[in-house]
Amino acid sequence: GKIVVYSAILEQVTVKAQLQSMLLRLVDGSLKTFGGSVKTKGEFDLKAPGLGYRSQGTVTAISAKEAFSVYFPKYKNTLEGVVDASWNLSGSAYPAASRLRLIKGTAKILAKDGAVKSVDVQDSINSAMAKIPFLKNQKPLKVDNGFKTLTADLKIENGVVHAEPIEIQPRNQGFLVKGKSTILESLEQDTYLDIFDPQGHLPKELRSSPGKPAIPLHISGPLTSPKTDLDYT
């Protein structure tokens, strides 16, 4: 039927497991959740007070917003879209408040047809242009903040998430974005993004030669209210 974990409904659960000396090995497992599917294997130490675990697996076509809202509420407003991912992680399931801090490992993410909420590309570009004397009176750009695809390689340890490289492919009227980001447990970010303008949305003064970024951005501060800066010549 259904299993409820952390308020998430898991369906079509199939598990092959082994239990020995209070170590539960998940030899093979699959389930449906958040509109997509999960395949995983790993082990859980039932003797550990925090339910220590090691886990490897893949997810296909899950809702990023729904999954973050349940498992990592701090990140619920950072990413929207349908996500495929793979991971190799270890940590402890309890207590929930320190779950993220206890995770160690790596993951790869491919998100499709979504939006990054932690970086407003349109506002970042407009605030950067406002700092350039000969562009500050330009009419603000209106672009599509959503993405066609977002890919990121993640390394997670002690509550810190390092995402490098990051690449965002635009949908409709958007920008190609490449960069890297470090996010602390406090949700302070240190993000460097190169903005490429293959569709020619930027003023002619900012258009660059092929393969060169039009605007390099440095974004810092809380995910919910980032600050943007840039260097230009």
TORPA-4810 file (N, C-alpha, C, O; in nm, 3 decimals):
<nodes>
NODE_1_0.082_-0.120_0.000_0.000_0.000_0.000_0.085_0.125_0.000_0.157_0.153_-0.096_G
NODE_2_0.077_0.201_0.109_0.152_0.325_0.121_0.228_0.326_0.253_0.182_0.273_0.354_K
NODE_3_0.347_0.388_0.249_0.427_0.411_0.369_0.448_0.560_0.381_0.478_0.627_0.282_I
NODE_4_0.432_0.614_0.501_0.453_0.757_0.523_0.583_0.776_0.601_0.600_0.724_0.711_V
NODE_5_0.677_0.852_0.542_0.805_0.883_0.605_0.824_1.033_0.601_0.821_1.093_0.493_V
NODE_6_0.844_1.096_0.717_0.861_1.242_0.723_0.748_1.312_0.648_0.772_1.411_0.578_Y
NODE_7_0.626_1.264_0.660_0.509_1.321_0.594_0.509_1.300_0.443_0.421_1.352_0.374_S
NODE_8_0.603_1.225_0.390_0.606_1.193_0.247_0.542_1.057_0.225_0.568_0.962_0.298_A
NODE_9_0.458_1.048_0.123_0.391_0.923_0.090_0.477_0.844_-0.009_0.509_0.892_-0.117_I
NODE_10_0.515_0.723_0.031_0.591_0.633_-0.055_0.498_0.523_-0.103_0.428_0.462_-0.022_L
NODE_11_0.495_0.499_-0.233_0.405_0.400_-0.291_0.484_0.299_-0.374_0.598_0.323_-0.412_E
NODE_12_0.420_0.186_-0.401_0.480_0.079_-0.482_0.619_0.044_-0.430_0.715_0.034_-0.507_Q
NODE_13_0.629_0.027_-0.300_0.758_0.003_-0.237_0.797_-0.144_-0.252_0.722_-0.233_-0.214_V
NODE_14_0.913_-0.167_-0.309_0.968_-0.301_-0.323_1.108_-0.302_-0.264_1.193_-0.222_-0.304_T
NODE_15_1.133_-0.390_-0.168_1.259_-0.389_-0.097_1.313_-0.531_-0.081_1.238_-0.623_-0.047_V
NODE_16_1.442_-0.549_-0.107_1.512_-0.671_-0.071_1.615_-0.631_0.033_1.704_-0.551_0.005_K
NODE_17_1.605_-0.687_0.154_1.689_-0.643_0.265_1.745_-0.761_0.343_1.692_-0.872_0.337_A
NODE_18_1.853_-0.734_0.415_1.915_-0.833_0.503_1.940_-0.768_0.638_1.987_-0.654_0.645_Q
NODE_19_1.910_-0.840_0.745_1.932_-0.788_0.880_2.026_-0.881_0.954_1.999_-1.001_0.967_L
NODE_20_2.136_-0.826_1.003_2.233_-0.906_1.078_2.304_-0.814_1.177_2.356_-0.709_1.140_Q
NODE_21_2.306_-0.857_1.304_2.373_-0.780_1.410_2.326_-0.635_1.412_2.406_-0.542_1.428_S
NODE_22_2.196_-0.616_1.395_2.132_-0.484_1.400_2.180_-0.391_1.288_2.168_-0.269_1.299_M
NODE_23_2.236_-0.449_1.182_2.269_-0.372_1.064_2.174_-0.413_0.952_2.174_-0.527_0.907_L
NODE_24_2.093_-0.318_0.909_1.994_-0.345_0.805_2.053_-0.306_0.670_2.077_-0.188_0.644_L
NODE_25_2.076_-0.405_0.585_2.129_-0.378_0.452_2.015_-0.377_0.351_1.937_-0.471_0.340_R
NODE_26_2.008_-0.267_0.279_1.911_-0.256_0.172_1.980_-0.299_0.043_2.049_-0.220_-0.021_L
NODE_27_1.960_-0.423_0.007_2.028_-0.478_-0.110_1.974_-0.415_-0.238_2.050_-0.389_-0.332_V
NODE_28_1.844_-0.392_-0.241_1.781_-0.333_-0.359_1.647_-0.278_-0.316_1.573_-0.343_-0.243_D
NODE_29_1.614_-0.158_-0.361_1.486_-0.099_-0.327_1.437_-0.005_-0.434_1.516_0.061_-0.501_G
NODE_30_1.307_0.001_-0.451_1.248_0.096_-0.545_1.112_0.141_-0.490_1.046_0.069_-0.416_S
NODE_31_1.072_0.262_-0.529_0.945_0.316_-0.482_0.906_0.434_-0.569_0.986_0.485_-0.647_L
NODE_32_0.781_0.478_-0.552_0.731_0.597_-0.619_0.703_0.703_-0.513_0.646_0.673_-0.408_K
NODE_33_0.744_0.829_-0.540_0.718_0.937_-0.447_0.736_1.071_-0.518_0.813_1.080_-0.613_T
NODE_34_0.667_1.173_-0.472_0.678_1.309_-0.527_0.664_1.311_-0.679_0.730_1.389_-0.747_F
NODE_35_0.579_1.224_-0.732_0.553_1.220_-0.874_0.656_1.147_-0.956_0.643_1.139_-1.078_G
NODE_36_0.761_1.092_-0.892_0.865_1.023_-0.965_0.901_0.891_-0.900_0.826_0.840_-0.818_G
NODE_37_1.016_0.837_-0.936_1.056_0.707_-0.886_1.196_0.714_-0.826_1.277_0.799_-0.862_S
NODE_38_1.223_0.622_-0.732_1.350_0.616_-0.662_1.401_0.472_-0.667_1.325_0.378_-0.646_V
NODE_39_1.529_0.457_-0.694_1.596_0.327_-0.681_1.717_0.348_-0.591_1.793_0.442_-0.609_K
NODE_40_1.734_0.259_-0.493_1.839_0.283_-0.396_1.889_0.154_-0.334_1.823_0.050_-0.339_T
NODE_41_2.008_0.162_-0.276_2.064_0.056_-0.193_2.146_0.123_-0.085_2.188_0.238_-0.101_K
NODE_42_2.170_0.052_0.023_2.247_0.112_0.132_2.236_0.030_0.257_2.199_-0.088_0.253_G
NODE_43_2.270_0.092_0.370_2.261_0.022_0.497_2.228_0.120_0.608_2.261_0.238_0.601_E
NODE_44_2.161_0.068_0.712_2.118_0.148_0.827_2.167_0.079_0.954_2.146_-0.040_0.973_F
NODE_45_2.232_0.156_1.041_2.282_0.103_1.167_2.173_0.122_1.272_2.155_0.232_1.325_D
NODE_46_2.101_0.015_1.303_1.989_0.024_1.397_2.036_0.041_1.541_1.955_0.069_1.629_L
NODE_47_2.165_0.024_1.567_2.219_0.044_1.702_2.248_0.192_1.727_2.253_0.236_1.842_K
NODE_48_2.267_0.269_1.620_2.304_0.409_1.635_2.183_0.492_1.677_2.075_0.477_1.619_A
NODE_49_2.198_0.578_1.777_2.083_0.658_1.824_2.021_0.743_1.713_1.900_0.765_1.712_P
NODE_50_2.104_0.791_1.621_2.053_0.876_1.515_2.016_0.802_1.388_1.987_0.865_1.287_G
NODE_51_2.017_0.668_1.391_1.991_0.586_1.274_2.088_0.624_1.161_2.048_0.678_1.058_L
NODE_52_2.215_0.594_1.184_2.317_0.622_1.084_2.295_0.540_0.958_2.245_0.428_0.965_G
NODE_53_2.330_0.596_0.844_2.305_0.528_0.718_2.413_0.559_0.615_2.485_0.659_0.625_Y
NODE_54_2.422_0.470_0.517_2.495_0.495_0.392_2.397_0.465_0.280_2.321_0.368_0.288_R
NODE_55_2.399_0.547_0.177_2.298_0.531_0.073_2.353_0.569_-0.064_2.425_0.667_-0.078_S
NODE_56_2.317_0.489_-0.163_2.345_0.519_-0.303_2.215_0.502_-0.379_2.130_0.422_-0.341_Q
NODE_57_2.201_0.577_-0.487_2.080_0.556_-0.564_2.057_0.663_-0.668_2.142_0.748_-0.694_G
NODE_58_1.939_0.655_-0.727_1.897_0.750_-0.830_1.750_0.785_-0.808_1.672_0.705_-0.757_T
NODE_59_1.715_0.906_-0.849_1.575_0.945_-0.854_1.546_0.993_-0.995_1.633_1.045_-1.064_V
NODE_60_1.423_0.973_-1.037_1.381_1.013_-1.171_1.249_1.087_-1.164_1.151_1.036_-1.110_T
NODE_61_1.248_1.208_-1.217_1.126_1.286_-1.237_1.050_1.317_-1.109_0.927_1.312_-1.107_A
NODE_62_1.121_1.349_-1.001_1.053_1.391_-0.879_1.039_1.543_-0.875_1.113_1.614_-0.944_I
NODE_63_0.945_1.592_-0.796_0.927_1.735_-0.778_1.028_1.788_-0.677_1.026_1.749_-0.560_S
NODE_64_1.119_1.876_-0.722_1.221_1.930_-0.632_1.158_2.005_-0.516_1.198_1.986_-0.401_A
NODE_65_1.060_2.088_-0.544_1.000_2.171_-0.440_0.934_2.085_-0.333_0.949_2.112_-0.214_K
NODE_66_0.862_1.982_-0.374_0.794_1.895_-0.277_0.894_1.816_-0.194_0.876_1.802_-0.073_E
NODE_67_0.999_1.764_-0.257_1.097_1.684_-0.185_1.173_1.769_-0.082_1.191_1.727_0.032_A
NODE_68_1.217_1.890_-0.123_1.286_1.978_-0.029_1.194_2.017_0.086_1.238_2.021_0.201_F
NODE_69_1.068_2.045_0.057_0.975_2.088_0.161_0.962_1.985_0.272_0.945_2.020_0.388_S
NODE_70_0.969_1.858_0.235_0.953_1.751_0.334_1.084_1.720_0.405_1.089_1.716_0.527_V
NODE_71_1.191_1.696_0.329_1.315_1.645_0.388_1.411_1.754_0.435_1.479_1.738_0.536_Y
NODE_72_1.416_1.866_0.362_1.506_1.976_0.398_1.430_2.108_0.385_1.451_2.183_0.289_F
NODE_73_1.342_2.136_0.482_1.253_2.254_0.471_1.326_2.386_0.448_1.271_2.475_0.384_P
NODE_74_1.449_2.399_0.499_1.523_2.523_0.478_1.540_2.555_0.328_1.551_2.671_0.289_K
NODE_75_1.541_2.451_0.247_1.568_2.468_0.104_1.441_2.466_0.018_1.449_2.457_-0.105_Y
NODE_76_1.326_2.473_0.083_1.202_2.452_0.007_1.177_2.560_-0.098_1.104_2.535_-0.195_K
NODE_77_1.235_2.679_-0.082_1.214_2.787_-0.178_1.335_2.812_-0.267_1.351_2.922_-0.318_N
NODE_78_1.419_2.712_-0.286_1.540_2.734_-0.364_1.531_2.682_-0.507_1.596_2.737_-0.596_T
NODE_79_1.452_2.579_-0.532_1.453_2.517_-0.664_1.316_2.459_-0.697_1.253_2.394_-0.613_L
NODE_80_1.272_2.484_-0.818_1.150_2.422_-0.870_1.183_2.350_-0.999_1.275_2.389_-1.071_E
NODE_81_1.109_2.245_-1.028_1.130_2.171_-1.150_1.122_2.022_-1.126_1.108_1.976_-1.012_G
NODE_82_1.132_1.947_-1.234_1.134_1.802_-1.228_1.279_1.757_-1.227_1.358_1.797_-1.313_V
NODE_83_1.315_1.675_-1.129_1.456_1.647_-1.105_1.490_1.499_-1.122_1.419_1.411_-1.074_V
NODE_84_1.600_1.474_-1.193_1.669_1.346_-1.192_1.797_1.366_-1.112_1.859_1.472_-1.120_D
NODE_85_1.837_1.267_-1.036_1.959_1.283_-0.955_2.018_1.147_-0.923_1.950_1.044_-0.928_A
NODE_86_2.147_1.149_-0.891_2.214_1.031_-0.837_2.292_1.076_-0.716_2.332_1.193_-0.708_S
NODE_87_2.317_0.986_-0.620_2.386_1.026_-0.498_2.465_0.911_-0.437_2.439_0.794_-0.464_W
NODE_88_2.560_0.949_-0.355_2.637_0.855_-0.272_2.663_0.929_-0.142_2.756_1.010_-0.133_N
NODE_89_2.582_0.903_-0.040_2.579_0.983_0.081_2.580_0.897_0.206_2.542_0.780_0.203_L
NODE_90_2.625_0.957_0.315_2.614_0.895_0.447_2.570_1.002_0.546_2.588_1.122_0.521_S
NODE_91_2.513_0.959_0.658_2.468_1.056_0.757_2.386_0.990_0.865_2.398_0.869_0.888_G
NODE_92_2.303_1.068_0.931_2.212_1.019_1.034_2.074_1.077_1.009_2.061_1.195_0.977_S
NODE_93_1.973_0.996_1.023_1.838_1.040_0.996_1.781_1.129_1.107_1.693_1.210_1.082_A
NODE_94_1.833_1.112_1.228_1.782_1.189_1.342_1.899_1.253_1.417_2.010_1.200_1.411_Y
NODE_95_1.878_1.367_1.487_1.755_1.445_1.489_1.737_1.522_1.359_1.833_1.554_1.289_P
NODE_96_1.612_1.552_1.328_1.582_1.618_1.201_1.652_1.753_1.188_1.692_1.792_1.079_A
NODE_97_1.668_1.825_1.301_1.725_1.959_1.296_1.870_1.959_1.248_1.917_2.058_1.192_A
NODE_98_1.941_1.850_1.269_2.082_1.844_1.229_2.105_1.746_1.113_2.219_1.708_1.086_S
NODE_99_1.999_1.706_1.047_2.010_1.606_0.940_2.104_1.651_0.830_2.187_1.574_0.783_R
NODE_100_2.089_1.778_0.787_2.173_1.828_0.678_2.319_1.838_0.721_2.409_1.808_0.643_L
NODE_101_2.343_1.880_0.845_2.480_1.897_0.894_2.554_1.764_0.898_2.676_1.760_0.886_R
NODE_102_2.481_1.656_0.915_2.544_1.525_0.931_2.565_1.452_0.798_2.628_1.346_0.796_L
NODE_103_2.515_1.506_0.689_2.531_1.440_0.560_2.671_1.464_0.505_2.724_1.575_0.512_I
NODE_104_2.731_1.358_0.450_2.857_1.367_0.377_2.843_1.289_0.248_2.782_1.182_0.245_K
NODE_105_2.900_1.343_0.142_2.898_1.267_0.017_2.881_1.357_-0.104_2.903_1.477_-0.098_G
NODE_106_2.841_1.295_-0.213_2.830_1.364_-0.341_2.696_1.334_-0.407_2.632_1.233_-0.378_T
NODE_107_2.657_1.423_-0.496_2.534_1.403_-0.572_2.545_1.478_-0.704_2.620_1.575_-0.717_A
NODE_108_2.469_1.431_-0.801_2.457_1.500_-0.930_2.309_1.526_-0.954_2.224_1.440_-0.929_K
NODE_109_2.279_1.647_-1.003_2.140_1.687_-1.023_2.119_1.731_-1.167_2.201_1.803_-1.225_I
NODE_110_2.008_1.687_-1.224_1.958_1.739_-1.351_1.814_1.780_-1.329_1.726_1.694_-1.311_L
NODE_111_1.788_1.910_-1.329_1.652_1.962_-1.313_1.604_2.014_-1.448_1.680_2.073_-1.524_A
NODE_112_1.476_1.992_-1.477_1.420_2.032_-1.606_1.295_2.117_-1.587_1.215_2.092_-1.497_K
NODE_113_1.281_2.217_-1.674_1.160_2.299_-1.678_1.122_2.354_-1.541_1.013_2.329_-1.490_D
NODE_114_1.215_2.430_-1.482_1.191_2.485_-1.350_1.244_2.626_-1.335_1.258_2.699_-1.433_G
NODE_115_1.273_2.662_-1.211_1.326_2.795_-1.181_1.414_2.786_-1.057_1.386_2.709_-0.965_A
NODE_116_1.521_2.866_-1.056_1.606_2.880_-0.938_1.552_2.997_-0.857_1.548_3.110_-0.905_V
NODE_117_1.511_2.970_-0.735_1.456_3.074_-0.649_1.565_3.144_-0.567_1.544_3.256_-0.519_K
NODE_118_1.680_3.080_-0.550_1.785_3.136_-0.467_1.866_3.244_-0.538_1.939_3.320_-0.474_S
NODE_119_1.853_3.252_-0.671_1.920_3.354_-0.751_1.819_3.406_-0.852_1.774_3.331_-0.939_V
NODE_120_1.784_3.533_-0.842_1.695_3.593_-0.941_1.783_3.652_-1.051_1.841_3.760_-1.035_D
NODE_121_1.792_3.581_-1.162_1.883_3.621_-1.269_1.845_3.758_-1.324_1.932_3.842_-1.348_V
NODE_122_1.717_3.783_-1.343_1.674_3.911_-1.397_1.713_4.026_-1.305_1.773_4.124_-1.350_Q
NODE_123_1.681_4.015_-1.176_1.717_4.121_-1.081_1.868_4.136_-1.068_1.918_4.248_-1.055_D
NODE_124_1.940_4.022_-1.071_2.086_4.029_-1.057_2.149_4.104_-1.174_2.238_4.187_-1.153_S
NODE_125_2.105_4.076_-1.295_2.160_4.144_-1.412_2.125_4.293_-1.411_2.209_4.377_-1.441_I
NODE_126_2.001_4.325_-1.376_1.962_4.466_-1.373_2.036_4.544_-1.265_2.073_4.659_-1.287_N
NODE_127_2.057_4.482_-1.148_2.130_4.553_-1.043_2.277_4.569_-1.081_2.341_4.668_-1.045_S
NODE_128_2.332_4.472_-1.155_2.469_4.484_-1.203_2.481_4.596_-1.306_2.574_4.676_-1.301_A
NODE_129_2.387_4.601_-1.399_2.390_4.707_-1.501_2.376_4.845_-1.438_2.432_4.942_-1.489_M
NODE_130_2.302_4.855_-1.329_2.281_4.984_-1.263_2.410_5.040_-1.205_2.420_5.159_-1.176_A
NODE_131_2.511_4.953_-1.186_2.639_4.997_-1.130_2.737_5.041_-1.239_2.845_5.091_-1.208_K
NODE_132_2.700_5.023_-1.365_2.787_5.063_-1.476_2.739_5.200_-1.524_2.626_5.212_-1.571_I
NODE_133_2.823_5.303_-1.513_2.777_5.439_-1.541_2.704_5.456_-1.673_2.600_5.522_-1.677_P
NODE_134_2.756_5.398_-1.781_2.694_5.423_-1.911_2.573_5.333_-1.939_2.513_5.340_-2.046_F
NODE_135_2.538_5.247_-1.840_2.420_5.161_-1.857_2.313_5.184_-1.750_2.204_5.127_-1.757_L
NODE_136_2.346_5.266_-1.651_2.256_5.276_-1.536_2.119_5.334_-1.570_2.022_5.313_-1.497_K
NODE_137_2.110_5.406_-1.681_1.981_5.463_-1.721_1.908_5.378_-1.824_1.804_5.418_-1.877_N
NODE_138_1.962_5.262_-1.852_1.896_5.170_-1.946_1.764_5.120_-1.887_1.751_5.104_-1.765_Q
NODE_139_1.670_5.095_-1.973_1.545_5.037_-1.929_1.572_4.897_-1.876_1.642_4.819_-1.941_K
NODE_140_1.518_4.861_-1.757_1.545_4.728_-1.700_1.506_4.616_-1.796_1.405_4.624_-1.866_P
NODE_141_1.588_4.513_-1.797_1.561_4.398_-1.881_1.447_4.315_-1.823_1.432_4.302_-1.702_L
NODE_142_1.368_4.260_-1.912_1.267_4.163_-1.870_1.299_4.031_-1.940_1.285_4.020_-2.062_K
NODE_143_1.341_3.932_-1.862_1.380_3.804_-1.919_1.311_3.692_-1.843_1.253_3.713_-1.736_V
NODE_144_1.319_3.575_-1.899_1.259_3.456_-1.837_1.353_3.403_-1.730_1.466_3.363_-1.761_D
NODE_145_1.308_3.401_-1.606_1.391_3.350_-1.497_1.393_3.198_-1.489_1.471_3.140_-1.414_N
NODE_146_1.308_3.133_-1.567_1.305_2.988_-1.562_1.418_2.927_-1.644_1.491_2.998_-1.713_G
NODE_147_1.430_2.795_-1.635_1.535_2.727_-1.712_1.478_2.606_-1.784_1.377_2.547_-1.745_F
NODE_148_1.546_2.571_-1.893_1.515_2.448_-1.965_1.578_2.330_-1.892_1.512_2.229_-1.866_K
NODE_149_1.706_2.345_-1.857_1.775_2.244_-1.776_1.871_2.313_-1.681_1.924_2.420_-1.710_T
NODE_150_1.892_2.250_-1.566_1.995_2.292_-1.470_2.071_2.168_-1.429_2.011_2.070_-1.386_L
NODE_151_2.203_2.173_-1.441_2.285_2.061_-1.395_2.382_2.112_-1.289_2.429_2.225_-1.295_T
NODE_152_2.409_2.027_-1.191_2.502_2.066_-1.085_2.564_1.941_-1.024_2.497_1.840_-1.004_A
NODE_153_2.693_1.951_-0.995_2.764_1.849_-0.917_2.776_1.901_-0.775_2.825_2.011_-0.753_D
NODE_154_2.733_1.822_-0.678_2.730_1.865_-0.539_2.827_1.784_-0.454_2.840_1.663_-0.469_L
NODE_155_2.893_1.854_-0.363_2.969_1.791_-0.256_2.916_1.847_-0.125_2.909_1.969_-0.107_K
NODE_156_2.879_1.758_-0.033_2.812_1.799_0.090_2.890_1.748_0.211_2.925_1.630_0.218_I
NODE_157_2.918_1.838_0.305_2.989_1.798_0.426_2.972_1.905_0.532_2.985_2.025_0.505_E
NODE_158_2.942_1.860_0.657_2.930_1.950_0.772_2.831_2.064_0.747_2.853_2.177_0.791_N
NODE_159_2.724_2.034_0.677_2.622_2.134_0.653_2.652_2.230_0.540_2.572_2.319_0.511_G
NODE_160_2.767_2.213_0.474_2.806_2.302_0.365_2.786_2.229_0.232_2.828_2.114_0.215_V
NODE_161_2.721_2.297_0.138_2.698_2.241_0.005_2.785_2.316_-0.095_2.771_2.437_-0.112_V
NODE_162_2.874_2.244_-0.162_2.954_2.301_-0.270_2.895_2.251_-0.402_2.888_2.131_-0.426_H
NODE_163_2.853_2.344_-0.485_2.798_2.308_-0.616_2.893_2.360_-0.724_2.903_2.480_-0.747_A
NODE_164_2.962_2.266_-0.790_3.057_2.304_-0.895_3.085_2.184_-0.983_3.128_2.079_-0.934_E
NODE_165_3.062_2.198_-1.114_3.009_2.315_-1.183_2.856_2.320_-1.180_2.790_2.219_-1.154_P
NODE_166_2.803_2.438_-1.208_2.660_2.460_-1.230_2.644_2.509_-1.373_2.723_2.591_-1.420_I
NODE_167_2.543_2.460_-1.440_2.512_2.512_-1.574_2.361_2.521_-1.590_2.289_2.425_-1.561_E
NODE_168_2.313_2.635_-1.636_2.170_2.657_-1.658_2.149_2.688_-1.806_2.203_2.786_-1.858_I
NODE_169_2.070_2.604_-1.872_2.034_2.628_-2.012_1.900_2.700_-2.014_1.805_2.657_-1.948_Q
NODE_170_1.891_2.811_-2.090_1.770_2.894_-2.083_1.652_2.833_-2.157_1.668_2.751_-2.248_P
NODE_171_1.535_2.877_-2.117_1.415_2.850_-2.196_1.361_2.986_-2.241_1.380_3.086_-2.171_R
NODE_172_1.296_2.991_-2.354_1.240_3.115_-2.406_1.346_3.225_-2.407_1.453_3.206_-2.465_N
NODE_173_1.319_3.339_-2.343_1.411_3.452_-2.344_1.493_3.450_-2.216_1.457_3.515_-2.117_Q
NODE_174_1.601_3.378_-2.218_1.684_3.367_-2.098_1.831_3.373_-2.132_1.869_3.406_-2.244_G
NODE_175_1.914_3.339_-2.035_2.059_3.344_-2.049_2.119_3.209_-2.017_2.068_3.135_-1.933_F
NODE_176_2.228_3.177_-2.084_2.309_3.062_-2.048_2.396_3.102_-1.929_2.466_3.203_-1.935_L
NODE_177_2.390_3.024_-1.821_2.460_3.058_-1.698_2.552_2.943_-1.660_2.511_2.827_-1.659_V
NODE_178_2.678_2.977_-1.627_2.772_2.877_-1.579_2.840_2.932_-1.454_2.866_3.052_-1.445_K
NODE_179_2.869_2.844_-1.358_2.936_2.895_-1.239_2.950_2.792_-1.129_2.951_2.672_-1.154_G
NODE_180_2.960_2.844_-1.006_2.977_2.759_-0.889_2.917_2.831_-0.769_2.899_2.952_-0.770_K
NODE_181_2.888_2.753_-0.664_2.826_2.813_-0.547_2.862_2.734_-0.422_2.875_2.611_-0.427_S
NODE_182_2.877_2.806_-0.311_2.893_2.745_-0.179_2.780_2.796_-0.091_2.759_2.917_-0.080_T
NODE_183_2.706_2.703_-0.029_2.593_2.739_0.056_2.619_2.683_0.195_2.636_2.562_0.212_I
NODE_184_2.621_2.771_0.295_2.644_2.731_0.433_2.514_2.683_0.497_2.405_2.705_0.444_L
NODE_185_2.527_2.616_0.611_2.408_2.567_0.681_2.315_2.682_0.718_2.193_2.664_0.727_E
NODE_186_2.372_2.801_0.740_2.291_2.919_0.772_2.216_2.973_0.651_2.141_3.070_0.663_S
NODE_187_2.237_2.911_0.534_2.180_2.951_0.406_2.244_3.078_0.350_2.186_3.143_0.262_L
NODE_188_2.362_3.114_0.401_2.442_3.218_0.336_2.509_3.156_0.214_2.559_3.043_0.219_E
NODE_189_2.508_3.231_0.104_2.566_3.177_-0.019_2.684_3.262_-0.066_2.693_3.381_-0.036_Q
NODE_190_2.772_3.198_-0.140_2.883_3.265_-0.207_2.885_3.206_-0.347_2.938_3.097_-0.369_D
NODE_191_2.828_3.278_-0.442_2.801_3.224_-0.574_2.868_3.308_-0.682_2.861_3.431_-0.679_T
NODE_192_2.933_3.242_-0.776_2.997_3.309_-0.889_2.934_3.255_-1.017_2.937_3.134_-1.043_Y
NODE_193_2.876_3.344_-1.097_2.808_3.304_-1.219_2.857_3.386_-1.337_2.870_3.508_-1.329_L
NODE_194_2.883_3.318_-1.448_2.912_3.384_-1.574_2.786_3.380_-1.659_2.729_3.274_-1.684_D
NODE_195_2.742_3.499_-1.703_2.621_3.510_-1.782_2.657_3.521_-1.929_2.727_3.614_-1.969_I
NODE_196_2.611_3.427_-2.008_2.632_3.428_-2.153_2.500_3.468_-2.220_2.392_3.431_-2.173_F
NODE_197_2.511_3.542_-2.328_2.392_3.601_-2.391_2.381_3.557_-2.537_2.392_3.640_-2.627_D
NODE_198_2.360_3.428_-2.562_2.357_3.381_-2.701_2.240_3.435_-2.782_2.245_3.436_-2.905_P
NODE_199_2.133_3.481_-2.714_2.015_3.529_-2.786_2.015_3.681_-2.804_1.923_3.737_-2.862_Q
NODE_200_2.121_3.749_-2.752_2.136_3.893_-2.775_2.035_3.980_-2.703_1.984_4.076_-2.760_G
NODE_201_2.005_3.948_-2.578_1.911_4.029_-2.501_1.976_4.152_-2.439_1.908_4.252_-2.416_H
NODE_202_2.104_4.146_-2.412_2.171_4.255_-2.343_2.200_4.372_-2.437_2.204_4.354_-2.559_L
NODE_203_2.220_4.493_-2.380_2.259_4.607_-2.464_2.387_4.576_-2.541_2.470_4.497_-2.497_P
NODE_204_2.402_4.639_-2.656_2.516_4.608_-2.744_2.650_4.632_-2.675_2.750_4.569_-2.710_K
NODE_205_2.653_4.723_-2.574_2.777_4.752_-2.505_2.827_4.631_-2.424_2.945_4.622_-2.392_E
NODE_206_2.736_4.540_-2.392_2.774_4.424_-2.311_2.789_4.296_-2.392_2.826_4.192_-2.337_L
NODE_207_2.762_4.302_-2.518_2.772_4.181_-2.599_2.919_4.146_-2.618_3.002_4.231_-2.649_R
NODE_208_2.947_4.019_-2.600_3.086_3.975_-2.603_3.108_3.879_-2.718_3.014_3.836_-2.785_S
NODE_209_3.234_3.846_-2.741_3.267_3.752_-2.846_3.220_3.612_-2.808_3.205_3.583_-2.689_S
NODE_210_3.196_3.525_-2.906_3.150_3.390_-2.877_3.239_3.317_-2.777_3.362_3.321_-2.788_P
NODE_211_3.178_3.252_-2.680_3.253_3.177_-2.580_3.295_3.258_-2.460_3.349_3.203_-2.365_G
NODE_212_3.271_3.391_-2.463_3.309_3.477_-2.352_3.183_3.523_-2.278_3.082_3.553_-2.342_K
NODE_213_3.187_3.528_-2.143_3.069_3.574_-2.070_3.046_3.723_-2.091_3.141_3.800_-2.103_P
NODE_214_2.919_3.762_-2.096_2.885_3.903_-2.108_2.895_3.972_-1.973_2.941_4.086_-1.965_A
NODE_215_2.852_3.903_-1.867_2.856_3.961_-1.732_2.903_3.854_-1.634_2.844_3.746_-1.629_I
NODE_216_3.007_3.882_-1.556_3.042_3.793_-1.445_2.979_3.847_-1.316_3.001_3.962_-1.281_P
NODE_217_2.902_3.764_-1.247_2.832_3.808_-1.127_2.889_3.739_-1.004_2.927_3.622_-1.009_L
NODE_218_2.894_3.811_-0.894_2.924_3.755_-0.763_2.802_3.778_-0.676_2.764_3.893_-0.651_H
NODE_219_2.741_3.672_-0.629_2.618_3.682_-0.550_2.647_3.628_-0.411_2.696_3.516_-0.396_I
NODE_220_2.616_3.707_-0.309_2.643_3.667_-0.172_2.522_3.698_-0.086_2.423_3.754_-0.133_S
NODE_221_2.531_3.661_0.044_2.422_3.689_0.136_2.324_3.574_0.145_2.346_3.469_0.085_G
NODE_222_2.215_3.592_0.217_2.116_3.485_0.235_2.051_3.444_0.103_2.036_3.527_0.013_P
NODE_223_2.013_3.318_0.093_1.946_3.271_-0.028_1.819_3.350_-0.055_1.782_3.372_-0.170_L
NODE_224_1.752_3.392_0.053_1.624_3.460_0.036_1.638_3.607_-0.001_1.543_3.666_-0.051_T
NODE_225_1.755_3.668_0.023_1.774_3.809_-0.013_1.919_3.831_-0.057_1.996_3.897_0.013_S
NODE_226_1.956_3.776_-0.173_2.096_3.783_-0.218_2.137_3.923_-0.259_2.055_4.006_-0.298_P
NODE_227_2.269_3.947_-0.249_2.329_4.072_-0.293_2.418_4.042_-0.413_2.491_3.942_-0.414_K
NODE_228_2.413_4.129_-0.513_2.487_4.106_-0.637_2.596_4.210_-0.655_2.576_4.328_-0.627_T
NODE_229_2.712_4.166_-0.701_2.821_4.257_-0.734_2.889_4.206_-0.861_2.869_4.092_-0.901_D
NODE_230_2.968_4.290_-0.923_3.040_4.248_-1.043_3.162_4.335_-1.063_3.171_4.446_-1.009_L
NODE_231_3.256_4.283_-1.142_3.370_4.361_-1.191_3.352_4.378_-1.341_3.307_4.286_-1.409_D
NODE_232_3.386_4.495_-1.393_3.374_4.515_-1.537_3.489_4.601_-1.585_3.549_4.676_-1.508_Y
NODE_233_3.518_4.591_-1.713_3.619_4.678_-1.775_3.556_4.744_-1.898_3.622_4.822_-1.966_T
</nodes>
